Amino acid sequence: METTFHSLYDQYHTDLYQYVYYMVKNQHAAEDIVQEVYIKVLKSYENFRGESSEKTWLFSIARHTTMDYFRKQQRQQNKLAHFFNKEQNLARIKDQEPLPEEIAQLNDEMKRIYHLLDQCTLDQKNVLILRYIQSLSIHETAQILEWSESKVKTTQHRAIKKLQQLIDKD
């Protein structure tokens, strides 16, 4: 198992980290999530049936772990909500701007798209990141998201259309 784990890590760590980072936009959270993904991989590799590629399986675990992170964040925000009125709560809890170090890592065009991704739905954002940043196929994306290929294609089409509208408006 150790050799298999090192092989998975060597092959996919950068892509996996990038995927999670683009989703959560926080370096420390991304590192924690990726670590949790690897723990889950170690615990469940013996149950991997090979119905998809290891990469697809790994990204599926990363997607589920990231969604768990978002749910946990939402629960924490809801617990704090009663301390603030609605506008104060939203303004104080969610920082709309990425950190300067995050911006410095992206070139100007990517910065623009990076900001516009936040205006897409979570499903659209997932598809765009998996398809165009991670360069996964429609089939692999469908497996990771547990969708049909037609849903991936439709969501991709709508996401691209939305990004084009946002770019034209910007």
HELIX and SHEET records of a PDB file:
HELIX    1   1 GLU A    2  VAL A   24  1                                  23    
HELIX    2   2 GLN A   27  SER A   44  1                                  18    
HELIX    3   3 TYR A   45  ASN A   47  5                                   3    
HELIX    4   4 GLU A   54  ALA A   81  1                                  28    
HELIX    5   5 LYS A   86  ILE A   93  1                                   8    
HELIX    6   6 PRO A  100  ALA A  104  1                                   5    
HELIX    7   7 ASP A  108  LEU A  117  1                                  10    
HELIX    8   8 LEU A  122  LEU A  128  1                                   7    
HELIX    9   9 ILE A  129  ILE A  133  3                                   5    
HELIX   10  10 ILE A  138  LEU A  145  1                                   8    
HELIX   11  11 GLU A  149  LYS A  169  1                                  21    
END                                                                             
